[in-house]
Amino acid sequence: MAAFLLGAVLLIVQPQMVPSRPAINSKAETSQSVQRELLKKTSQKNDFKENIHSNGSCQQLPQTIIIGVRKGGTRALLEMLSLHPDIAAAESEVHFFDWEDHYRNGLQWYINQMPFSYPHQITMEKTPAYFTSPKVPERVYNMNQSMRLLLILRDPSERVLSDYTQVFYNHMQKHKPYPSIEQFLIKDGELNVDYKAINRSLYYIHMQNWLKYFPLDRIHIVDGDKLIKDPFPEIEKVERFLKLSPQINASNFYFNKTKGFYCLRDSGRERCLHESKGRAHPQVDTWLLEKLHEYFHEPNKKFFELVGRTFDWH
């Protein structure tokens, strides 16, 4: 009951974004009736509340989750998919399945974090930390065994550098000193394999955990490196995976020479990702980069065998 009361309070105090009109030509895989059954199974005394708007939209459990990977391009992927009229995406990272204080609030709280959407739309959220969190796959499975999952990956070495860059700039903005990347990557003259950023790039380990609960055909892997260079073909593949009508076109993307990456064009409006995206990586000695490439060679090979697909990584 406490979780319900908290969810009800949050619903009252936080403003909700409501779509102005329904989109067409698609159908969400999980209906409102299925949502009710999921809530009944996971809520004590079935004391949950459906948040329904007068225009027919409602807040519902997501049918698709972008599970990762951190610094793989999850924000870019979400923004690009939001171009589709049949996608309703939560704006912020929810961290429901990986943060204990959020998970204890229950599914009613989770629903309250979702955007209002129409029954035929796909509700989606993205939290990159899900992929590397050991408890998350089972928790997602217990909520919805038929969940469709999106995983976007980049070259593991590049992802390590992006990981460091984000934390470095976060410290810089707070005027706090932060060690050089070499101090994290090198320990006693060797590659520091205990560095968290390196562990996050061991994709095969984390993928094995997800495959314990979800078959491979429920997990679509987006090539993050290709998404940066030429986004449209990758987005087309995601549309097919989600069984969406083809609504996003090549004309929705244009290359911004100033920023150095692709931006979006939607109904005549142009927008780019936040300035924090696309930051230059730190300069790293060639021998250290070779150490990274060498270290990831075998883990990458194991990942390719696991998913039956290869990527153009070092």
C-alpha positions in Angstrom: 0.0 0.0 0.0 2.9 2.3 0.7 4.2 1.9 -2.8 0.8 2.7 -4.2 0.4 5.8 -2.1 3.8 7.0 -3.3 2.9 6.4 -6.9 -0.4 8.2 -6.4 1.4 11.2 -4.9 3.9 11.3 -7.7 1.1 11.2 -10.3 -0.6 14.2 -8.7 2.5 16.4 -8.3 4.3 15.8 -11.5 3.1 17.3 -14.8 2.3 14.8 -17.6 3.0 15.2 -21.3 -0.1 14.2 -23.2 0.0 13.5 -27.0 -2.3 15.8 -28.9 -3.6 13.2 -31.4 -3.3 9.5 -32.0 -0.8 8.2 -34.6 -1.8 5.6 -37.2 -0.7 2.4 -39.0 0.8 0.5 -36.0 -0.3 -1.7 -33.1 1.5 -2.2 -29.8 2.3 -5.8 -28.9 1.0 -5.5 -25.3 -2.6 -4.3 -24.9 -4.1 -2.5 -21.9 -5.8 -5.8 -20.8 -2.4 -7.5 -20.7 -1.0 -4.7 -18.7 -3.8 -5.2 -16.1 -2.9 -8.8 -15.8 0.8 -8.0 -15.3 -0.1 -5.6 -12.6 -2.4 -8.0 -10.9 0.3 -10.6 -10.8 2.9 -8.3 -9.3 0.9 -5.9 -7.1 -0.2 -6.9 -3.6 -4.0 -6.7 -3.2 -4.2 -5.6 -6.9 -4.2 -2.0 -5.5 -3.1 -0.2 -8.7 -4.5 2.7 -10.7 -4.7 3.2 -14.4 -3.8 6.7 -15.4 -6.1 7.3 -18.3 -6.5 10.7 -20.1 -9.8 11.9 -21.5 -8.4 11.7 -25.1 -8.0 7.9 -24.8 -4.3 7.9 -24.0 -2.9 6.3 -20.9 0.3 5.5 -19.1 1.3 1.9 -19.7 4.2 -0.5 -19.2 6.8 -0.3 -22.0 6.7 -2.9 -24.7 10.3 -2.1 -25.7 13.4 -1.1 -23.6 16.7 0.2 -24.8 18.9 -1.7 -22.4 22.3 -0.3 -23.3 25.1 0.0 -23.7 26.4 3.0 -21.8 28.2 5.4 -24.2 27.0 3.3 -27.1 24.6 5.8 -28.6 21.4 5.1 -26.6 20.3 8.8 -26.6 20.8 9.1 -30.3 18.9 5.9 -30.9 16.0 7.1 -28.8 15.8 10.5 -30.4 15.8 9.0 -33.9 13.1 6.5 -33.0 11.0 9.3 -31.6 10.6 10.6 -35.1 8.2 7.7 -35.6 4.6 8.6 -34.8 3.9 5.2 -33.2 6.7 5.5 -30.6 6.0 7.1 -27.2 9.3 7.4 -25.3 10.1 8.4 -21.7 12.4 11.4 -21.8 14.6 10.5 -18.8 16.4 7.4 -17.9 14.1 5.6 -15.4 16.6 3.2 -13.7 13.7 1.1 -12.4 15.2 -2.4 -12.7 18.8 -1.5 -11.5 18.2 1.0 -8.7 16.8 -0.8 -5.6 15.0 2.3 -4.2 13.2 2.6 -7.5 12.4 -1.1 -7.9 10.9 -1.3 -4.4 8.3 1.2 -5.5 6.7 -1.4 -7.7 5.2 -1.4 -11.2 2.7 1.4 -10.4 5.6 3.7 -9.8 7.2 2.5 -13.1 4.1 3.2 -15.0 3.9 6.7 -13.6 7.3 7.4 -15.2 6.0 6.5 -18.7 4.6 9.0 -21.2 0.9 9.0 -22.1 0.4 6.9 -25.2 -2.4 5.4 -27.3 -3.1 1.7 -27.2 -1.6 1.1 -30.7 1.6 3.0 -29.8 4.8 1.4 -28.5 5.8 2.8 -25.1 9.6 2.8 -24.7 12.2 3.7 -22.2 16.0 3.6 -22.2 18.4 3.0 -19.3 21.9 2.1 -20.5 22.9 0.6 -17.2 20.4 -2.2 -17.6 22.7 -4.2 -19.9 25.6 -4.6 -17.4 23.4 -4.9 -14.2 23.2 -8.6 -13.2 19.8 -8.5 -11.6 18.0 -6.7 -14.5 17.4 -9.5 -17.0 15.4 -11.6 -14.6 13.4 -8.6 -13.4 12.5 -7.6 -16.9 11.6 -11.2 -17.7 9.3 -11.4 -14.6 7.5 -8.3 -15.8 7.1 -9.3 -19.4 8.5 -12.4 -21.0 7.7 -11.1 -24.6 9.6 -7.8 -24.1 11.4 -6.6 -27.2 14.9 -5.3 -26.3 17.2 -2.9 -28.1 20.9 -3.0 -27.5 23.3 -0.6 -29.2 27.0 -1.4 -29.2 30.2 0.4 -30.4 33.8 -0.7 -30.7 34.6 -1.7 -27.1 37.9 0.3 -27.2 36.0 3.4 -28.4 33.3 2.9 -25.8 36.0 2.8 -23.0 37.3 6.2 -24.2 33.8 7.7 -24.4 33.1 6.4 -20.9 36.1 8.2 -19.5 35.4 11.3 -21.5 31.9 11.6 -20.0 33.1 11.3 -16.4 36.0 13.7 -17.1 33.7 16.4 -18.4 31.3 15.9 -15.5 34.1 16.7 -13.1 35.3 19.6 -15.2 31.9 21.2 -15.1 31.9 21.0 -11.3 35.5 22.4 -11.3 36.8 19.2 -9.8 40.1 17.6 -10.8 40.1 14.2 -12.5 43.0 11.9 -13.3 44.2 11.3 -16.8 42.9 8.3 -18.7 46.4 6.7 -18.4 46.0 6.6 -14.6 42.9 4.4 -15.1 44.1 2.3 -17.9 47.6 1.4 -16.6 48.4 -0.4 -13.4 51.9 -1.6 -12.6 52.9 -1.1 -16.2 50.1 -3.3 -17.5 46.5 -2.7 -18.7 44.3 -2.3 -15.7 41.6 -4.8 -16.5 39.8 -4.0 -13.3 38.8 -0.5 -14.6 35.0 -0.4 -14.7 34.9 1.1 -18.1 36.8 -1.9 -19.5 34.5 -4.4 -17.7 31.5 -2.6 -19.3 32.9 -3.3 -22.7 33.1 -7.1 -22.1 29.9 -7.5 -24.0 29.8 -11.3 -24.2 29.7 -11.6 -20.4 26.7 -9.4 -20.0 25.0 -10.8 -23.1 25.2 -14.3 -21.6 23.2 -13.1 -18.7 20.4 -11.7 -20.9 20.3 -14.8 -23.1 19.4 -16.9 -20.0 16.0 -15.2 -20.0 15.4 -13.9 -23.5 16.0 -15.6 -26.9 18.2 -13.9 -29.4 15.3 -13.0 -31.6 13.9 -10.8 -28.8 17.1 -8.7 -28.7 18.0 -6.5 -31.6 21.6 -5.3 -31.7 22.1 -1.8 -33.3 25.6 -1.1 -34.7 26.4 2.1 -32.9 29.4 2.8 -35.1 27.3 2.6 -38.3 24.5 4.6 -36.6 27.0 7.5 -36.3 28.2 7.3 -39.9 24.9 6.5 -41.6 21.9 6.4 -39.3 19.0 5.6 -41.7 19.8 2.0 -42.6 20.2 1.1 -38.9 16.9 2.8 -38.0 15.2 0.9 -40.9 16.3 -2.4 -39.2 14.9 -1.3 -35.9 11.5 -0.4 -37.5 11.3 -3.9 -38.9 12.3 -5.5 -35.6 9.6 -3.6 -33.8 7.1 -4.3 -36.6 6.5 -0.7 -37.2 5.3 0.7 -40.5 8.2 2.4 -42.3 7.7 6.1 -41.4 11.3 7.4 -40.9 13.0 8.4 -44.1 16.6 9.3 -45.1 15.4 12.9 -45.4 14.9 12.9 -41.6 18.7 13.0 -41.2 21.3 15.6 -42.2 25.0 15.9 -41.5 25.9 18.9 -39.4 29.5 19.9 -40.4 29.9 22.1 -37.4 29.1 19.5 -34.9 30.5 16.6 -36.9 27.6 14.3 -36.7 24.1 13.7 -38.0 21.2 15.8 -36.7 17.4 15.3 -37.1 14.8 17.0 -39.3 11.2 16.5 -38.3 8.3 18.3 -40.0 10.6 21.1 -41.1 12.2 21.5 -37.7 15.8 20.7 -37.2 17.4 19.6 -34.0 20.7 18.1 -32.8 21.7 16.1 -29.8 22.9 17.9 -26.7 26.4 19.5 -26.9 27.6 16.8 -24.5 27.3 14.3 -27.4 30.1 13.8 -29.8 32.9 15.2 -27.6 36.5 14.6 -28.7 38.2 11.7 -26.9 41.4 12.2 -25.0 44.7 11.7 -26.9 46.0 8.2 -26.0 49.4 6.8 -26.9 49.4 4.3 -29.7 50.9 1.5 -27.6 48.1 1.9 -25.1 45.4 1.7 -27.8 47.1 -1.4 -29.1 46.9 -2.9 -25.6 43.2 -2.2 -25.5 42.6 -3.7 -29.0 44.7 -6.8 -28.0 42.8 -7.2 -24.8 39.4 -7.1 -26.4 40.2 -9.4 -29.3 39.2 -12.7 -27.6 36.1 -11.2 -25.8 34.9 -9.8 -29.1 35.4 -13.1 -30.8 33.3 -14.8 -28.0 30.6 -12.2 -28.5 30.5 -12.7 -32.2 30.0 -16.4 -31.7 27.4 -15.8 -29.1 25.2 -13.6 -31.3 26.1 -15.2 -34.7 27.2 -11.9 -36.1 30.4 -9.9 -36.6 31.1 -6.2 -36.2 33.9 -4.1 -37.6 35.8 -3.6 -34.4 39.6 -3.7 -33.8 
